[in-house]
Amino acid sequence: MSTENSSFEKIKDAVTFTIAIITCIAGVIFWVQSANDDKISRLESEISQIRVDVKDLEKNTSEILRVVGRLEGRMSRTRNRE
């Protein structure tokens, strides 16, 4: 009976140890994922702000090019008159 009891204790200890290791690994994985959530959300907001800035720059660049084109047109008309 003590042999059966001893082998049962060994199996119980092995199963308990395995469950503890799996729980520890799962806890570390969830901790790492949740620790990065703040960083990811901050990066997403910064990227969206950069996209808005790039769109504004494109709009401003188009406006500048349009004004430069008008000025070049006026300059060529002025030179043709001379």
NUZAVEX-287579 format. One record per residue: residue number from 0; x, y, z of N, C-alpha, C, O in turn; residue in three letters. Coordinates in nm, 3 decimals, always signed. Example, Ala and Ser with C-alpha at 12.3 -4.5 7.8 and 13.67 -1.06 7.14 Angstrom:
residues 2
seq=0, n.c1=+1.319, n.c2=-0.569, n.c3=+0.780, ca.c1=+1.230, ca.c2=-0.450, ca.c3=+0.780, c.c1=+1.320, c.c2=-0.330, c.c3=+0.780, o.c1=+1.424, o.c2=-0.332, o.c3=+0.846, type=ala
seq=1, n.c1=+1.285, n.c2=-0.225, n.c3=+0.708, ca.c1=+1.367, ca.c2=-0.106, ca.c3=+0.714, c.c1=+1.290, c.c2=+0.003, c.c3=+0.787, o.c1=+1.341, o.c2=+0.114, o.c3=+0.804, type=ser
This chain:
residues 82
seq=0, n.c1=+0.080, n.c2=-0.118, n.c3=+0.000, ca.c1=+0.000, ca.c2=+0.000, ca.c3=+0.000, c.c1=+0.086, c.c2=+0.126, c.c3=+0.000, o.c1=+0.050, o.c2=+0.225, o.c3=-0.064, type=met
seq=1, n.c1=+0.197, n.c2=+0.123, n.c3=+0.070, ca.c1=+0.283, ca.c2=+0.240, ca.c3=+0.073, c.c1=+0.347, c.c2=+0.263, c.c3=-0.064, o.c1=+0.376, o.c2=+0.378, o.c3=-0.098, type=ser
seq=2, n.c1=+0.370, n.c2=+0.158, n.c3=-0.142, ca.c1=+0.423, ca.c2=+0.173, ca.c3=-0.278, c.c1=+0.321, c.c2=+0.243, c.c3=-0.367, o.c1=+0.357, o.c2=+0.331, o.c3=-0.445, type=thr
seq=3, n.c1=+0.194, n.c2=+0.205, n.c3=-0.353, ca.c1=+0.089, ca.c2=+0.270, ca.c3=-0.431, c.c1=+0.074, c.c2=+0.415, c.c3=-0.387, o.c1=+0.057, o.c2=+0.504, o.c3=-0.471, type=glu
seq=4, n.c1=+0.080, n.c2=+0.438, n.c3=-0.259, ca.c1=+0.068, ca.c2=+0.573, ca.c3=-0.204, c.c1=+0.186, c.c2=+0.659, c.c3=-0.250, o.c1=+0.168, o.c2=+0.776, o.c3=-0.283, type=asn
seq=5, n.c1=+0.304, n.c2=+0.600, n.c3=-0.251, ca.c1=+0.424, ca.c2=+0.673, ca.c3=-0.294, c.c1=+0.416, c.c2=+0.707, c.c3=-0.442, o.c1=+0.448, o.c2=+0.820, o.c3=-0.480, type=ser
seq=6, n.c1=+0.375, n.c2=+0.614, n.c3=-0.526, ca.c1=+0.366, ca.c2=+0.642, ca.c3=-0.670, c.c1=+0.254, c.c2=+0.743, c.c3=-0.697, o.c1=+0.267, o.c2=+0.828, o.c3=-0.786, type=ser
seq=7, n.c1=+0.145, n.c2=+0.735, n.c3=-0.622, ca.c1=+0.037, ca.c2=+0.833, ca.c3=-0.636, c.c1=+0.087, c.c2=+0.973, c.c3=-0.601, o.c1=+0.054, o.c2=+1.069, o.c3=-0.670, type=phe
seq=8, n.c1=+0.165, n.c2=+0.985, n.c3=-0.495, ca.c1=+0.222, ca.c2=+1.115, ca.c3=-0.453, c.c1=+0.316, c.c2=+1.169, c.c3=-0.561, o.c1=+0.316, o.c2=+1.289, o.c3=-0.589, type=glu
seq=9, n.c1=+0.395, n.c2=+1.081, n.c3=-0.621, ca.c1=+0.486, ca.c2=+1.125, ca.c3=-0.727, c.c1=+0.409, c.c2=+1.177, c.c3=-0.848, o.c1=+0.444, o.c2=+1.280, o.c3=-0.906, type=lys
seq=10, n.c1=+0.303, n.c2=+1.105, n.c3=-0.887, ca.c1=+0.221, ca.c2=+1.148, ca.c3=-1.000, c.c1=+0.152, c.c2=+1.279, c.c3=-0.968, o.c1=+0.147, o.c2=+1.369, o.c3=-1.051, type=ile
seq=11, n.c1=+0.099, n.c2=+1.290, n.c3=-0.847, ca.c1=+0.033, ca.c2=+1.413, ca.c3=-0.804, c.c1=+0.131, c.c2=+1.531, c.c3=-0.805, o.c1=+0.096, o.c2=+1.640, o.c3=-0.850, type=lys
seq=12, n.c1=+0.252, n.c2=+1.509, n.c3=-0.756, ca.c1=+0.353, ca.c2=+1.614, ca.c3=-0.755, c.c1=+0.392, c.c2=+1.655, c.c3=-0.897, o.c1=+0.411, o.c2=+1.774, o.c3=-0.925, type=asp
seq=13, n.c1=+0.405, n.c2=+1.557, n.c3=-0.987, ca.c1=+0.441, ca.c2=+1.586, ca.c3=-1.126, c.c1=+0.332, c.c2=+1.667, c.c3=-1.195, o.c1=+0.360, o.c2=+1.764, o.c3=-1.265, type=ala
seq=14, n.c1=+0.207, n.c2=+1.627, n.c3=-1.174, ca.c1=+0.094, ca.c2=+1.700, ca.c3=-1.234, c.c1=+0.085, c.c2=+1.841, c.c3=-1.176, o.c1=+0.064, o.c2=+1.937, o.c3=-1.250, type=val
seq=15, n.c1=+0.101, n.c2=+1.854, n.c3=-1.047, ca.c1=+0.097, ca.c2=+1.986, ca.c3=-0.983, c.c1=+0.209, c.c2=+2.076, c.c3=-1.035, o.c1=+0.187, o.c2=+2.194, o.c3=-1.062, type=thr
seq=16, n.c1=+0.329, n.c2=+2.021, n.c3=-1.049, ca.c1=+0.443, ca.c2=+2.096, ca.c3=-1.101, c.c1=+0.416, c.c2=+2.140, c.c3=-1.246, o.c1=+0.445, o.c2=+2.254, o.c3=-1.282, type=phe
seq=17, n.c1=+0.362, n.c2=+2.051, n.c3=-1.328, ca.c1=+0.333, ca.c2=+2.083, ca.c3=-1.467, c.c1=+0.229, c.c2=+2.194, c.c3=-1.477, o.c1=+0.244, o.c2=+2.287, o.c3=-1.556, type=thr
seq=18, n.c1=+0.124, n.c2=+2.183, n.c3=-1.397, ca.c1=+0.021, ca.c2=+2.287, ca.c3=-1.397, c.c1=+0.079, c.c2=+2.421, c.c3=-1.350, o.c1=+0.044, o.c2=+2.526, o.c3=-1.404, type=ile
seq=19, n.c1=+0.166, n.c2=+2.418, n.c3=-1.252, ca.c1=+0.227, ca.c2=+2.541, ca.c3=-1.203, c.c1=+0.314, c.c2=+2.606, c.c3=-1.310, o.c1=+0.311, o.c2=+2.728, o.c3=-1.326, type=ala
seq=20, n.c1=+0.390, n.c2=+2.526, n.c3=-1.384, ca.c1=+0.474, ca.c2=+2.579, ca.c3=-1.491, c.c1=+0.388, c.c2=+2.641, c.c3=-1.601, o.c1=+0.418, o.c2=+2.750, o.c3=-1.649, type=ile
seq=21, n.c1=+0.282, n.c2=+2.571, n.c3=-1.642, ca.c1=+0.193, ca.c2=+2.621, ca.c3=-1.747, c.c1=+0.126, c.c2=+2.751, c.c3=-1.702, o.c1=+0.115, o.c2=+2.845, o.c3=-1.781, type=ile
seq=22, n.c1=+0.082, n.c2=+2.757, n.c3=-1.579, ca.c1=+0.020, ca.c2=+2.878, ca.c3=-1.525, c.c1=+0.119, c.c2=+2.994, c.c3=-1.522, o.c1=+0.084, o.c2=+3.107, o.c3=-1.555, type=thr
seq=23, n.c1=+0.241, n.c2=+2.966, n.c3=-1.485, ca.c1=+0.344, ca.c2=+3.070, ca.c3=-1.480, c.c1=+0.372, c.c2=+3.124, c.c3=-1.620, o.c1=+0.382, o.c2=+3.245, o.c3=-1.640, type=cys
seq=24, n.c1=+0.385, n.c2=+3.036, n.c3=-1.717, ca.c1=+0.413, ca.c2=+3.079, ca.c3=-1.855, c.c1=+0.296, c.c2=+3.161, c.c3=-1.909, o.c1=+0.317, o.c2=+3.265, o.c3=-1.971, type=ile
seq=25, n.c1=+0.172, n.c2=+3.115, n.c3=-1.884, ca.c1=+0.055, ca.c2=+3.190, ca.c3=-1.930, c.c1=+0.049, c.c2=+3.327, c.c3=-1.864, o.c1=+0.015, o.c2=+3.426, o.c3=-1.930, type=ala
seq=26, n.c1=+0.082, n.c2=+3.335, n.c3=-1.737, ca.c1=+0.083, ca.c2=+3.463, ca.c3=-1.668, c.c1=+0.185, c.c2=+3.559, c.c3=-1.726, o.c1=+0.156, o.c2=+3.678, o.c3=-1.743, type=gly
seq=27, n.c1=+0.303, n.c2=+3.508, n.c3=-1.758, ca.c1=+0.406, ca.c2=+3.594, ca.c3=-1.819, c.c1=+0.361, c.c2=+3.642, c.c3=-1.955, o.c1=+0.381, o.c2=+3.759, o.c3=-1.989, type=val
seq=28, n.c1=+0.300, n.c2=+3.555, n.c3=-2.034, ca.c1=+0.253, ca.c2=+3.595, ca.c3=-2.168, c.c1=+0.148, c.c2=+3.704, c.c3=-2.157, o.c1=+0.155, o.c2=+3.805, o.c3=-2.228, type=ile
seq=29, n.c1=+0.050, n.c2=+3.687, n.c3=-2.069, ca.c1=-0.053, ca.c2=+3.789, ca.c3=-2.054, c.c1=+0.004, c.c2=+3.919, c.c3=-1.999, o.c1=-0.041, o.c2=+4.027, o.c3=-2.038, type=phe
seq=30, n.c1=+0.100, n.c2=+3.911, n.c3=-1.911, ca.c1=+0.162, ca.c2=+4.031, ca.c3=-1.855, c.c1=+0.236, c.c2=+4.109, c.c3=-1.964, o.c1=+0.224, o.c2=+4.231, o.c3=-1.971, type=trp
seq=31, n.c1=+0.311, n.c2=+4.038, n.c3=-2.048, ca.c1=+0.385, ca.c2=+4.105, ca.c3=-2.156, c.c1=+0.289, c.c2=+4.170, c.c3=-2.253, o.c1=+0.313, o.c2=+4.283, o.c3=-2.297, type=val
seq=32, n.c1=+0.181, n.c2=+4.102, n.c3=-2.287, ca.c1=+0.083, ca.c2=+4.159, ca.c3=-2.379, c.c1=+0.018, c.c2=+4.283, c.c3=-2.321, o.c1=+0.002, o.c2=+4.383, o.c3=-2.391, type=gln
seq=33, n.c1=-0.019, n.c2=+4.280, n.c3=-2.196, ca.c1=-0.086, ca.c2=+4.395, ca.c3=-2.136, c.c1=+0.012, c.c2=+4.509, c.c3=-2.111, o.c1=-0.027, o.c2=+4.626, o.c3=-2.112, type=ser
seq=34, n.c1=+0.138, n.c2=+4.479, n.c3=-2.088, ca.c1=+0.237, ca.c2=+4.584, ca.c3=-2.065, c.c1=+0.260, c.c2=+4.664, c.c3=-2.192, o.c1=+0.293, o.c2=+4.782, o.c3=-2.184, type=ala
seq=35, n.c1=+0.244, n.c2=+4.603, n.c3=-2.308, ca.c1=+0.268, ca.c2=+4.671, ca.c3=-2.435, c.c1=+0.144, c.c2=+4.744, c.c3=-2.487, o.c1=+0.156, o.c2=+4.819, o.c3=-2.584, type=asn
seq=36, n.c1=+0.028, n.c2=+4.724, n.c3=-2.428, ca.c1=-0.094, ca.c2=+4.787, ca.c3=-2.475, c.c1=-0.083, c.c2=+4.939, c.c3=-2.473, o.c1=-0.124, o.c2=+5.005, o.c3=-2.568, type=asp
seq=37, n.c1=-0.029, n.c2=+4.997, n.c3=-2.366, ca.c1=-0.015, ca.c2=+5.141, ca.c3=-2.357, c.c1=+0.078, c.c2=+5.195, c.c3=-2.465, o.c1=+0.050, o.c2=+5.297, o.c3=-2.527, type=asp
seq=38, n.c1=+0.188, n.c2=+5.125, n.c3=-2.486, ca.c1=+0.284, ca.c2=+5.169, ca.c3=-2.588, c.c1=+0.222, c.c2=+5.162, c.c3=-2.727, o.c1=+0.243, o.c2=+5.251, o.c3=-2.809, type=lys
seq=39, n.c1=+0.147, n.c2=+5.056, n.c3=-2.752, ca.c1=+0.086, ca.c2=+5.039, ca.c3=-2.884, c.c1=-0.018, c.c2=+5.148, c.c3=-2.908, o.c1=-0.023, o.c2=+5.205, o.c3=-3.017, type=ile
seq=40, n.c1=-0.100, n.c2=+5.177, n.c3=-2.810, ca.c1=-0.202, ca.c2=+5.281, ca.c3=-2.827, c.c1=-0.137, c.c2=+5.418, c.c3=-2.845, o.c1=-0.187, o.c2=+5.501, o.c3=-2.922, type=ser
seq=41, n.c1=-0.027, n.c2=+5.443, n.c3=-2.775, ca.c1=+0.044, ca.c2=+5.571, ca.c3=-2.792, c.c1=+0.102, c.c2=+5.581, c.c3=-2.932, o.c1=+0.094, o.c2=+5.687, o.c3=-2.994, type=arg
seq=42, n.c1=+0.160, n.c2=+5.472, n.c3=-2.981, ca.c1=+0.215, ca.c2=+5.473, ca.c3=-3.117, c.c1=+0.106, c.c2=+5.491, c.c3=-3.222, o.c1=+0.126, o.c2=+5.561, o.c3=-3.321, type=leu
seq=43, n.c1=-0.008, n.c2=+5.428, n.c3=-3.201, ca.c1=-0.119, ca.c2=+5.443, ca.c3=-3.295, c.c1=-0.166, c.c2=+5.588, c.c3=-3.301, o.c1=-0.194, o.c2=+5.639, o.c3=-3.410, type=glu
seq=44, n.c1=-0.175, n.c2=+5.654, n.c3=-3.187, ca.c1=-0.218, ca.c2=+5.794, ca.c3=-3.187, c.c1=-0.113, c.c2=+5.883, c.c3=-3.252, o.c1=-0.149, o.c2=+5.978, o.c3=-3.323, type=ser
seq=45, n.c1=+0.014, n.c2=+5.855, n.c3=-3.230, ca.c1=+0.119, ca.c2=+5.934, ca.c3=-3.294, c.c1=+0.119, c.c2=+5.913, c.c3=-3.445, o.c1=+0.139, o.c2=+6.008, o.c3=-3.521, type=glu
seq=46, n.c1=+0.095, n.c2=+5.791, n.c3=-3.490, ca.c1=+0.090, ca.c2=+5.763, ca.c3=-3.634, c.c1=-0.028, c.c2=+5.835, c.c3=-3.697, o.c1=-0.015, o.c2=+5.890, o.c3=-3.807, type=ile
seq=47, n.c1=-0.142, n.c2=+5.836, n.c3=-3.631, ca.c1=-0.258, ca.c2=+5.905, ca.c3=-3.686, c.c1=-0.232, c.c2=+6.056, c.c3=-3.693, o.c1=-0.275, o.c2=+6.121, o.c3=-3.788, type=ser
seq=48, n.c1=-0.162, n.c2=+6.110, n.c3=-3.596, ca.c1=-0.128, ca.c2=+6.253, ca.c3=-3.599, c.c1=-0.030, c.c2=+6.281, c.c3=-3.713, o.c1=-0.042, o.c2=+6.384, o.c3=-3.780, type=gln
seq=49, n.c1=+0.064, n.c2=+6.192, n.c3=-3.735, ca.c1=+0.159, ca.c2=+6.210, ca.c3=-3.846, c.c1=+0.085, c.c2=+6.205, c.c3=-3.980, o.c1=+0.118, o.c2=+6.282, o.c3=-4.071, type=ile
seq=50, n.c1=-0.014, n.c2=+6.117, n.c3=-3.993, ca.c1=-0.093, ca.c2=+6.111, ca.c3=-4.116, c.c1=-0.165, c.c2=+6.243, c.c3=-4.141, o.c1=-0.168, o.c2=+6.291, o.c3=-4.254, type=arg
seq=51, n.c1=-0.222, n.c2=+6.302, n.c3=-4.036, ca.c1=-0.289, ca.c2=+6.431, ca.c3=-4.050, c.c1=-0.189, c.c2=+6.537, c.c3=-4.094, o.c1=-0.219, o.c2=+6.619, o.c3=-4.181, type=val
seq=52, n.c1=-0.072, n.c2=+6.537, n.c3=-4.032, ca.c1=+0.031, ca.c2=+6.634, ca.c3=-4.068, c.c1=+0.076, c.c2=+6.619, c.c3=-4.213, o.c1=+0.097, o.c2=+6.718, o.c3=-4.283, type=asp
seq=53, n.c1=+0.090, n.c2=+6.495, n.c3=-4.259, ca.c1=+0.132, ca.c2=+6.470, ca.c3=-4.397, c.c1=+0.025, c.c2=+6.520, c.c3=-4.494, o.c1=+0.057, o.c2=+6.578, o.c3=-4.597, type=val
seq=54, n.c1=-0.102, n.c2=+6.497, n.c3=-4.462, ca.c1=-0.210, ca.c2=+6.547, ca.c3=-4.547, c.c1=-0.209, c.c2=+6.699, c.c3=-4.554, o.c1=-0.229, o.c2=+6.756, o.c3=-4.661, type=lys
seq=55, n.c1=-0.184, n.c2=+6.764, n.c3=-4.440, ca.c1=-0.174, ca.c2=+6.910, ca.c3=-4.439, c.c1=-0.056, c.c2=+6.957, c.c3=-4.524, o.c1=-0.068, o.c2=+7.054, o.c3=-4.598, type=asp
seq=56, n.c1=+0.056, n.c2=+6.888, n.c3=-4.513, ca.c1=+0.173, ca.c2=+6.924, ca.c3=-4.595, c.c1=+0.144, c.c2=+6.907, c.c3=-4.744, o.c1=+0.184, o.c2=+6.991, o.c3=-4.825, type=leu
seq=57, n.c1=+0.075, n.c2=+6.799, n.c3=-4.780, ca.c1=+0.040, ca.c2=+6.779, ca.c3=-4.921, c.c1=-0.051, c.c2=+6.891, c.c3=-4.971, o.c1=-0.033, o.c2=+6.942, o.c3=-5.082, type=glu
seq=58, n.c1=-0.148, n.c2=+6.930, n.c3=-4.889, ca.c1=-0.238, ca.c2=+7.039, ca.c3=-4.926, c.c1=-0.161, c.c2=+7.170, c.c3=-4.943, o.c1=-0.181, o.c2=+7.242, o.c3=-5.040, type=lys
seq=59, n.c1=-0.073, n.c2=+7.199, n.c3=-4.847, ca.c1=+0.006, ca.c2=+7.321, ca.c3=-4.854, c.c1=+0.100, c.c2=+7.320, c.c3=-4.974, o.c1=+0.119, o.c2=+7.423, o.c3=-5.039, type=asn
seq=60, n.c1=+0.159, n.c2=+7.205, n.c3=-5.004, ca.c1=+0.249, ca.c2=+7.193, ca.c3=-5.118, c.c1=+0.174, c.c2=+7.217, c.c3=-5.248, o.c1=+0.224, o.c2=+7.285, o.c3=-5.337, type=thr
seq=61, n.c1=+0.055, n.c2=+7.162, n.c3=-5.259, ca.c1=-0.027, ca.c2=+7.185, ca.c3=-5.379, c.c1=-0.059, c.c2=+7.332, c.c3=-5.395, o.c1=-0.052, o.c2=+7.386, o.c3=-5.506, type=ser
seq=62, n.c1=-0.093, n.c2=+7.397, n.c3=-5.285, ca.c1=-0.124, ca.c2=+7.540, ca.c3=-5.290, c.c1=-0.001, c.c2=+7.621, c.c3=-5.330, o.c1=-0.012, o.c2=+7.714, o.c3=-5.410, type=glu
seq=63, n.c1=+0.113, n.c2=+7.587, n.c3=-5.276, ca.c1=+0.238, ca.c2=+7.658, ca.c3=-5.311, c.c1=+0.270, c.c2=+7.639, c.c3=-5.458, o.c1=+0.307, o.c2=+7.735, o.c3=-5.526, type=ile
seq=64, n.c1=+0.256, n.c2=+7.517, n.c3=-5.508, ca.c1=+0.284, ca.c2=+7.492, ca.c3=-5.649, c.c1=+0.187, c.c2=+7.568, c.c3=-5.739, o.c1=+0.227, o.c2=+7.617, o.c3=-5.845, type=leu
seq=65, n.c1=+0.062, n.c2=+7.578, n.c3=-5.699, ca.c1=-0.036, ca.c2=+7.653, ca.c3=-5.777, c.c1=+0.001, c.c2=+7.801, c.c3=-5.782, o.c1=-0.006, o.c2=+7.864, o.c3=-5.888, type=arg
seq=66, n.c1=+0.042, n.c2=+7.858, n.c3=-5.668, ca.c1=+0.082, ca.c2=+7.999, ca.c3=-5.663, c.c1=+0.208, c.c2=+8.021, c.c3=-5.746, o.c1=+0.217, o.c2=+8.121, o.c3=-5.819, type=val
seq=67, n.c1=+0.303, n.c2=+7.932, n.c3=-5.738, ca.c1=+0.427, ca.c2=+7.945, ca.c3=-5.817, c.c1=+0.394, c.c2=+7.939, c.c3=-5.966, o.c1=+0.450, o.c2=+8.015, o.c3=-6.044, type=val
seq=68, n.c1=+0.304, n.c2=+7.851, n.c3=-6.004, ca.c1=+0.264, ca.c2=+7.844, ca.c3=-6.144, c.c1=+0.200, c.c2=+7.972, c.c3=-6.192, o.c1=+0.227, o.c2=+8.017, o.c3=-6.303, type=gly
seq=69, n.c1=+0.115, n.c2=+8.031, n.c3=-6.110, ca.c1=+0.053, ca.c2=+8.159, ca.c3=-6.147, c.c1=+0.158, c.c2=+8.268, c.c3=-6.160, o.c1=+0.153, o.c2=+8.349, o.c3=-6.253, type=arg
seq=70, n.c1=+0.255, n.c2=+8.270, n.c3=-6.068, ca.c1=+0.361, ca.c2=+8.370, ca.c3=-6.075, c.c1=+0.446, c.c2=+8.353, c.c3=-6.200, o.c1=+0.483, o.c2=+8.451, o.c3=-6.265, type=leu
seq=71, n.c1=+0.477, n.c2=+8.229, n.c3=-6.234, ca.c1=+0.554, ca.c2=+8.204, ca.c3=-6.355, c.c1=+0.478, c.c2=+8.247, c.c3=-6.479, o.c1=+0.536, o.c2=+8.301, o.c3=-6.574, type=glu
seq=72, n.c1=+0.348, n.c2=+8.224, n.c3=-6.478, ca.c1=+0.266, ca.c2=+8.268, ca.c3=-6.590, c.c1=+0.267, c.c2=+8.418, c.c3=-6.603, o.c1=+0.277, o.c2=+8.470, o.c3=-6.715, type=gly
seq=73, n.c1=+0.256, n.c2=+8.490, n.c3=-6.494, ca.c1=+0.260, ca.c2=+8.637, ca.c3=-6.497, c.c1=+0.397, c.c2=+8.687, c.c3=-6.541, o.c1=+0.407, o.c2=+8.784, o.c3=-6.616, type=arg
seq=74, n.c1=+0.502, n.c2=+8.620, n.c3=-6.496, ca.c1=+0.637, ca.c2=+8.662, ca.c3=-6.532, c.c1=+0.659, c.c2=+8.642, c.c3=-6.682, o.c1=+0.720, o.c2=+8.727, o.c3=-6.748, type=met
seq=75, n.c1=+0.611, n.c2=+8.531, n.c3=-6.737, ca.c1=+0.633, ca.c2=+8.507, ca.c3=-6.881, c.c1=+0.551, c.c2=+8.608, c.c3=-6.962, o.c1=+0.597, o.c2=+8.651, o.c3=-7.068, type=ser
seq=76, n.c1=+0.433, n.c2=+8.646, n.c3=-6.917, ca.c1=+0.354, ca.c2=+8.748, ca.c3=-6.989, c.c1=+0.423, c.c2=+8.883, c.c3=-6.983, o.c1=+0.423, o.c2=+8.958, o.c3=-7.081, type=arg
seq=77, n.c1=+0.484, n.c2=+8.915, n.c3=-6.868, ca.c1=+0.554, ca.c2=+9.042, ca.c3=-6.851, c.c1=+0.677, c.c2=+9.044, c.c3=-6.942, o.c1=+0.707, o.c2=+9.147, o.c3=-7.002, type=thr
seq=78, n.c1=+0.748, n.c2=+8.935, n.c3=-6.952, ca.c1=+0.867, ca.c2=+8.929, ca.c3=-7.038, c.c1=+0.829, c.c2=+8.938, c.c3=-7.186, o.c1=+0.903, o.c2=+8.998, o.c3=-7.264, type=arg
seq=79, n.c1=+0.718, n.c2=+8.881, n.c3=-7.225, ca.c1=+0.674, ca.c2=+8.886, ca.c3=-7.364, c.c1=+0.635, c.c2=+9.027, c.c3=-7.403, o.c1=+0.648, o.c2=+9.062, o.c3=-7.520, type=asn
seq=80, n.c1=+0.588, n.c2=+9.109, n.c3=-7.313, ca.c1=+0.549, ca.c2=+9.246, ca.c3=-7.342, c.c1=+0.671, c.c2=+9.334, c.c3=-7.363, o.c1=+0.663, o.c2=+9.435, o.c3=-7.433, type=arg
seq=81, n.c1=+0.781, n.c2=+9.297, n.c3=-7.304, ca.c1=+0.900, ca.c2=+9.383, ca.c3=-7.311, c.c1=+0.972, c.c2=+9.366, c.c3=-7.438, o.c1=+1.074, o.c2=+9.430, o.c3=-7.460, type=glu
